[in-house]
Amino acid sequence: MDLINNLTLGFGVAFTVQNLIYAFIGCLLGTLIGVLPGVGPVATIAMLLPATYALPPVAALIMLAGIYYGAQYGGSTTAILVNLPGEASSVVTVIDGHQMAKKGRAGPALAAAGIGSFFAGCVGTLILAAFAPPLTEVAFKFGPAEYFSLMVLGLIGAVVLASGSLIKAVAMIILGLLLGLVGTDVNSGVARYSFGIPELTDGISFIVIAMGVFGYGEIIHNLSHPPETRDVVTGKVEGIFPTATDFKRMFPAILRGTALGSALGILPGGGALLSAFAAYTIEKKTKLKPGEVPFGEGNIRGVAAPEAANNAGSQTSFIPLLTLGIPPNAVMALMVGAMTIHNIQPGPQVMTSNPELFWGLIASMWIGNLMLVILNLPLIGIWIKLLTVPYRWLFPAIVLFCAIGVYSTNNNTFDIWMVAIFGFIGYTFIKLGCEPAPLLLGLILGPMMEENLRRSLLLSRGDWSVFVTRPLSASLLAAAVLLLVVVLSPSIKKKSEEAFVED
């Protein structure tokens, strides 16, 4: 009964005209930011923080939350249509989504992303409302050793992701980890691998590598071929919405992605991001139905599951923020900033001292998810119109938007040169048949892995057995070893198709 009373209070707060307008503004801005390559929710929320001074606390948080989960929706649009993951979580959507678009199935791919996101968002919000306090206890059990083991499991999952050549997949992960080492050492504060270049002391941005390797690399690859043989998305479209068969295949994948995203989103660090990669890995290990397209060639499950996982994760990542005051990612850290601007101390007391804010924010997420579906599904037709633009006009626009997006994150021209360099590196990867997704996961998880490894060893006074004596850490490492055995077993290797190599 308490839950029903609390949700009634929340919907009463969220259904005021002012809060509905700010929820809509947040969702619209989030969608546009997701669609524009490079301009992520972190940069946008950081720019809009000063504007929230003038707003009431509930309206400000509702708008910022709308931007966050709206960007998860929008990020899939460019990933599917132009092979550009604007968000870290959209990296996996690129793999099958863009292949679907090349086959004239951009509409069903975008619809699968939208429907998966809506369902997962609603379930994630329900979990947030019902289980926030007990689920936070689970997150509390994770210390540095557990986080390190979780990330080892994530990286081994990335080996499963690239089922072309195992050696190439491992090489890409190692390259990603090495790129993650560039920057300032966490403990000593000394710059390393920066080669005396001041701009490298902050490390290499994910956006720079994603835009270069996926965006510019693909453009250089296409421009190296004559116009008639280019591997680009054309304007041909076979229906805007998924077929009955698509729905039948999509829904189990959406359910699996939602469950995984909801569980991993609670964990501080890369939980919500890992969920998209993990959801894709699970789908690849699920047997193909007769007549189903192989993964990497345009399987709708490869779009629906990661999109559901990253949206469920983005909703449940509010749990540690609202119940413990611990921001699990950069966006949530900015949300803490917005709360402190309005003299609200994030933590367990928010639920009791400010129930209108807590339950109003949760109720607004359901309304926001509904707004996003109403906004996004009719826009599918408009986004598909982009595909009718001739490639000779489209690629300069992509180059320009990438350059603007990358420049706007740090206001630094050095980043634009870096994107160009990684564009040629991305072209080399295409020529060598290497899949960049494991590289990006290595880049993101590398610094977090190193930080947690060093913290674990500091706390245990250099005793490496801490990783196997703690039950949760030992369980995660055992799962990683089991996954590695499965990947390396000859029978699995024989059956695995070259799913990621684009011909």
C-alpha positions in Angstrom: 0.0 0.0 0.0 2.9 2.4 0.8 4.2 2.1 -2.8 0.7 2.9 -4.2 0.4 5.9 -1.9 3.9 7.1 -2.8 3.3 6.7 -6.6 0.0 8.6 -6.2 1.9 11.5 -4.6 4.6 11.3 -7.3 2.1 11.4 -10.2 0.3 14.3 -8.5 3.6 16.2 -8.6 4.6 15.1 -12.1 1.2 15.9 -13.7 1.4 19.6 -13.0 1.6 21.7 -16.2 5.0 23.1 -15.3 6.6 19.7 -14.7 5.0 18.2 -17.8 6.5 21.0 -19.9 10.0 20.6 -18.4 9.8 16.8 -18.8 8.9 17.4 -22.5 11.8 19.9 -22.9 14.2 17.4 -21.4 13.0 14.5 -23.6 13.2 16.6 -26.7 16.6 18.0 -25.9 17.8 14.5 -25.0 16.6 13.1 -28.3 18.3 15.9 -30.3 21.5 15.5 -28.4 21.5 11.7 -28.9 21.0 12.2 -32.7 23.8 14.8 -33.0 27.1 12.8 -33.0 29.5 13.7 -30.2 27.3 16.0 -28.1 26.5 13.7 -25.2 24.3 14.2 -22.2 27.3 15.0 -19.9 28.3 18.1 -21.9 24.6 19.2 -22.3 23.7 18.8 -18.6 27.0 20.6 -17.6 26.0 23.5 -19.9 22.4 23.6 -18.6 23.3 23.4 -14.9 23.5 27.2 -14.4 20.0 27.5 -16.0 18.5 25.3 -13.3 19.2 28.0 -10.6 16.0 29.8 -11.7 13.9 26.6 -11.7 12.1 24.8 -8.8 14.1 21.8 -7.7 11.6 19.2 -8.9 11.3 20.8 -12.4 15.1 21.1 -12.7 15.7 17.4 -11.9 12.8 16.2 -14.1 14.3 18.1 -17.1 17.9 16.9 -16.5 16.7 13.3 -16.1 14.7 13.7 -19.4 17.9 14.8 -21.1 19.8 11.7 -19.8 17.4 9.0 -20.8 16.3 10.9 -23.9 19.9 10.8 -25.2 19.9 7.0 -24.8 16.9 6.9 -27.3 18.5 9.4 -29.7 21.9 7.8 -29.7 20.6 4.7 -31.5 19.4 6.9 -34.5 22.8 7.9 -35.8 24.2 4.5 -34.8 21.7 2.7 -37.1 21.5 5.2 -40.0 25.1 6.5 -40.4 27.2 4.0 -38.3 28.0 6.6 -35.7 27.6 5.7 -32.0 27.0 9.1 -30.3 26.9 7.4 -26.9 29.2 4.7 -25.5 26.1 2.4 -25.1 25.3 2.8 -28.8 28.6 1.1 -29.9 26.9 -2.3 -29.9 23.7 -1.1 -31.6 25.9 -0.1 -34.6 26.9 -3.7 -35.4 23.5 -5.1 -36.5 21.5 -1.8 -36.7 23.6 -0.3 -39.5 23.6 -3.6 -41.4 19.7 -3.6 -41.2 19.7 0.0 -42.5 22.0 -1.1 -45.4 19.4 -3.8 -46.3 16.6 -1.2 -46.4 15.3 -2.1 -42.9 16.2 1.1 -41.1 12.6 1.6 -40.1 12.2 -1.8 -38.2 15.7 -1.2 -36.6 14.7 2.3 -35.3 11.3 0.9 -34.2 13.0 -2.0 -32.4 15.3 0.4 -30.6 12.4 2.7 -29.6 10.1 -0.1 -28.4 12.9 -1.9 -26.5 13.9 1.4 -24.9 10.3 2.2 -23.8 9.6 -1.2 -22.3 13.0 -1.3 -20.5 12.6 2.3 -19.3 9.2 1.5 -17.8 10.4 -1.7 -16.1 13.6 0.1 -14.8 11.4 2.8 -13.3 9.2 0.2 -11.7 12.2 -1.5 -10.1 13.5 1.9 -9.0 10.2 2.6 -7.3 9.7 -0.8 -5.7 13.2 -2.1 -4.8 15.5 1.0 -4.4 16.5 0.4 -0.7 17.1 -3.4 -0.9 18.9 -3.1 -4.2 21.2 -0.5 -2.8 22.4 -3.1 -0.2 23.6 -5.2 -3.2 25.6 -2.3 -4.6 27.1 -1.8 -1.1 28.6 -5.3 -1.2 30.8 -4.3 -4.1 34.3 -3.1 -3.0 37.3 -2.4 -5.3 38.1 -6.1 -5.6 34.5 -6.9 -6.8 34.6 -4.0 -9.3 37.9 -5.2 -10.7 36.6 -8.8 -11.1 33.4 -7.4 -12.8 35.5 -5.5 -15.3 37.6 -8.6 -16.1 34.4 -10.4 -16.8 33.3 -7.5 -19.0 36.5 -7.6 -21.0 36.3 -11.4 -21.5 32.7 -10.8 -22.7 34.2 -8.4 -25.3 36.3 -11.4 -26.7 32.9 -13.2 -27.1 31.6 -10.1 -28.9 34.2 -10.2 -31.7 33.7 -13.8 -32.9 35.8 -13.3 -36.1 39.5 -13.9 -35.1 40.1 -14.4 -31.4 43.7 -13.0 -31.8 42.4 -9.8 -33.4 39.7 -9.4 -30.7 42.3 -9.8 -27.9 44.7 -7.4 -29.7 41.9 -4.8 -29.9 41.1 -5.1 -26.2 44.8 -4.7 -25.3 45.1 -1.7 -27.6 42.0 -0.2 -25.9 43.5 -0.8 -22.4 46.8 0.8 -23.6 45.0 3.9 -24.9 43.2 4.1 -21.6 46.6 4.4 -19.8 47.3 7.7 -21.6 46.8 10.7 -19.2 47.5 11.5 -15.6 48.3 8.7 -13.1 45.5 8.4 -10.5 47.7 7.9 -7.5 50.8 10.0 -8.2 49.3 12.8 -10.4 52.2 12.4 -12.9 51.4 12.5 -16.6 52.2 9.3 -18.5 52.4 8.4 -22.2 51.5 12.0 -23.0 54.8 12.5 -25.0 55.1 16.1 -23.7 51.8 17.0 -25.4 49.7 19.0 -22.7 46.4 18.0 -24.3 47.1 14.3 -23.7 47.5 14.8 -19.9 43.7 14.4 -19.6 43.7 11.2 -21.6 42.1 10.4 -25.0 38.4 11.0 -25.0 36.0 8.2 -25.8 34.2 10.5 -28.2 37.4 11.2 -30.2 38.1 7.5 -30.8 34.4 6.5 -31.4 33.9 9.3 -34.0 37.3 8.7 -35.7 37.2 4.9 -35.8 33.5 4.5 -36.6 32.6 7.7 -38.4 35.6 8.9 -40.3 37.0 5.4 -40.8 33.8 4.4 -42.5 33.8 7.5 -44.7 37.4 7.0 -45.8 36.6 3.4 -46.5 33.6 4.4 -48.7 35.4 7.1 -50.5 38.2 4.7 -51.4 35.6 2.8 -53.7 33.9 4.1 -56.9 30.4 5.5 -56.2 28.6 2.5 -57.7 30.3 0.0 -55.4 30.1 1.9 -52.1 28.8 0.0 -49.1 26.4 2.8 -48.0 22.8 3.0 -46.9 20.5 3.9 -49.8 17.1 5.4 -49.7 15.3 2.1 -50.3 13.1 1.2 -47.3 11.0 -2.0 -46.9 8.3 -0.8 -44.4 8.8 1.5 -41.5 7.6 -0.9 -38.6 8.7 -4.4 -37.7 6.8 -7.4 -39.0 5.0 -10.0 -36.9 8.1 -12.2 -37.1 10.3 -9.4 -36.0 8.1 -8.8 -32.9 8.2 -12.5 -32.1 12.0 -12.5 -32.2 12.4 -9.1 -30.5 10.4 -9.5 -27.3 12.4 -12.3 -25.6 15.6 -10.3 -26.5 14.0 -7.2 -25.0 13.1 -9.1 -21.8 16.6 -10.5 -21.4 18.2 -7.1 -22.1 15.8 -5.4 -19.6 16.6 -7.9 -16.8 20.4 -7.5 -17.4 20.3 -3.7 -17.7 18.2 -3.4 -14.5 20.7 -5.5 -12.5 23.9 -3.9 -13.8 22.6 -0.3 -13.8 22.6 -0.3 -10.0 26.4 -0.8 -9.8 28.5 2.4 -9.7 31.1 2.7 -12.5 30.4 1.1 -15.9 27.4 -1.0 -14.9 24.8 0.6 -17.3 27.4 0.6 -20.1 28.5 -3.0 -19.5 24.8 -4.1 -19.7 24.6 -3.2 -23.5 27.7 -5.3 -24.3 26.6 -8.1 -22.0 23.1 -8.2 -23.5 24.6 -8.5 -27.0 26.9 -11.3 -25.9 23.9 -13.2 -24.4 21.9 -12.8 -27.7 24.9 -14.1 -29.7 25.0 -17.2 -27.5 21.2 -17.8 -27.9 20.5 -20.2 -30.7 19.4 -18.7 -34.1 15.9 -19.6 -35.2 15.4 -21.1 -38.7 15.5 -18.4 -41.3 17.0 -15.8 -38.8 19.7 -13.5 -40.1 23.1 -14.2 -38.4 24.4 -11.7 -36.0 26.5 -8.9 -37.5 24.4 -9.1 -40.7 21.3 -7.3 -39.5 19.7 -9.4 -36.7 16.9 -7.4 -35.1 17.7 -9.0 -31.7 21.1 -7.4 -31.9 19.4 -4.0 -31.8 16.5 -4.6 -29.4 18.5 -6.3 -26.6 21.4 -3.7 -26.1 18.9 -0.8 -26.5 16.6 -2.3 -23.8 19.7 -3.0 -21.6 21.1 0.5 -21.7 17.8 2.1 -21.1 17.0 -0.1 -18.1 20.5 0.6 -16.8 20.0 4.3 -17.2 16.8 4.2 -15.1 18.2 1.9 -12.3 21.4 4.0 -12.1 19.3 6.5 -10.2 19.0 4.0 -7.3 22.4 4.6 -5.8 22.1 8.3 -6.4 18.7 8.8 -4.7 19.1 6.2 -1.9 22.8 6.6 -1.0 23.8 9.9 -2.6 26.5 7.9 -4.6 26.6 9.0 -8.3 27.3 5.8 -10.3 28.4 7.7 -13.5 29.3 11.2 -14.8 25.7 12.2 -15.5 24.6 11.3 -12.0 27.5 13.3 -10.6 26.1 16.3 -12.4 22.6 15.5 -11.0 24.3 15.6 -7.5 25.5 19.1 -8.5 22.0 20.1 -9.5 20.6 18.9 -6.2 23.3 20.8 -4.1 22.5 23.9 -6.1 19.0 23.7 -4.7 20.2 22.8 -1.1 19.1 19.2 -1.3 21.5 16.7 0.2 21.4 13.5 -1.9 21.2 10.3 0.2 18.8 8.2 2.2 17.1 11.2 3.8 15.8 12.5 0.4 13.0 9.8 0.5 11.7 11.0 3.9 12.7 14.7 4.0 11.7 15.5 0.4 9.2 12.8 -0.8 7.7 15.2 -3.4 11.0 15.4 -5.2 11.9 11.6 -4.9 8.5 10.2 -6.0 7.8 13.1 -8.4 11.1 12.3 -10.3 10.3 8.6 -10.4 6.7 9.3 -11.7 8.1 11.7 -14.3 10.3 8.9 -15.8 7.2 7.0 -16.8 5.7 10.1 -18.4 9.1 10.9 -20.0 9.3 7.4 -21.5 5.8 7.7 -23.0 6.7 11.1 -24.4 9.9 9.7 -26.0 7.9 6.9 -27.7 5.3 9.5 -29.0 8.2 11.7 -30.1 10.4 9.1 -31.6 8.1 6.6 -33.5 6.5 9.3 -35.7 10.0 10.7 -36.4 11.2 7.4 -37.9 9.9 8.4 -41.3 11.7 11.7 -41.0 15.0 10.1 -40.0 14.7 7.6 -42.9 14.3 10.6 -45.3 18.0 11.4 -44.5 18.9 8.2 -46.3 17.6 9.7 -49.6 20.3 12.4 -49.4 23.1 11.5 -51.9 26.3 10.3 -50.2 28.4 13.1 -51.8 26.4 15.6 -49.7 25.9 13.4 -46.7 29.5 12.6 -45.8 30.7 16.3 -45.6 27.8 16.9 -43.2 28.8 13.9 -41.1 32.4 15.1 -41.0 31.2 18.6 -40.0 28.9 17.4 -37.2 31.5 15.1 -35.8 34.1 18.0 -35.8 31.5 20.3 -34.1 30.5 17.6 -31.5 34.1 16.8 -30.7 35.2 20.4 -30.4 32.2 21.3 -28.2 33.2 18.8 -25.5 36.5 20.4 -24.6 36.6 23.5 -26.9 39.9 22.2 -28.2 41.1 22.0 -31.8 43.6 19.3 -30.9 40.7 16.9 -30.5 39.6 17.5 -34.2 43.1 16.5 -35.3 42.9 13.4 -33.1 39.6 12.4 -34.7 41.2 12.7 -38.2 44.2 10.5 -37.0 41.8 7.9 -35.6 39.8 8.0 -38.8 42.8 6.6 -40.7 43.4 4.1 -37.9 39.7 3.0 -38.2 40.2 2.6 -42.0 43.2 0.4 -41.3 41.0 -1.7 -38.9 38.4 -2.2 -41.7 41.1 -3.3 -44.1 42.6 -5.7 -41.5 39.1 -7.1 -40.6 39.4 -5.9 -37.0 36.2 -5.1 -35.1 36.5 -1.8 -33.0 33.8 -2.5 -30.4 36.2 -4.5 -28.1 38.8 -1.6 -28.4 36.2 0.9 -27.1 35.2 -1.3 -24.2 38.9 -1.7 -23.3 39.3 2.1 -23.4 36.4 2.7 -21.2 37.0 -0.1 -18.6 40.8 0.3 -18.6 41.2 3.3 -16.3 38.4 2.0 -14.0 40.0 -1.4 -13.8 43.4 0.0 -13.0 42.0 2.3 -10.3 40.1 -0.6 -8.6 43.1 -3.0 -8.9 45.4 -0.5 -7.2 42.8 0.4 -4.6 42.3 -3.3 -3.8 46.0 -3.9 -3.4 46.4 -0.8 -1.2 43.6 -2.0 1.1 45.0 -5.6 1.2 48.6 -4.3 1.7 49.7 -5.9 -1.6 48.0 -9.3 -1.1 46.8 -10.5 -4.5 44.7 -13.3 -2.8 42.0 -10.6 -2.0 40.5 -11.3 -5.4 39.8 -14.9 -4.6 39.1 -14.8 -0.9 36.2 -12.4 -1.2 33.2 -14.6 -2.3 31.6 -12.1 -4.7 34.9 -11.3 -6.4 35.8 -15.0 -6.6 32.4 -15.8 -8.2 32.8 -13.1 -10.9 36.4 -14.3 -11.7 35.1 -17.9 -11.9 32.4 -16.7 -14.3 35.1 -15.0 -16.4 37.2 -18.2 -16.5 34.1 -20.2 -17.5 33.3 -17.8 -20.3 36.9 -18.0 -21.5 36.8 -21.8 -21.5 33.6 -21.6 -23.6 35.1 -19.2 -26.1 38.3 -21.2 -26.5 36.7 -24.6 -26.7 37.2 -26.1 -30.3 33.5 -27.0 -30.8 32.4 -23.4 -30.1 35.2 -22.0 -32.3 34.1 -24.3 -35.1 30.5 -23.2 -34.9 31.2 -19.4 -34.5 30.5 -17.4 -37.6 32.4 -14.4 -38.8 29.6 -12.2 -37.4 31.5 -9.0 -37.1 33.5 -8.9 -40.3 31.7 -6.6 -42.7 32.3 -7.8 -46.3 
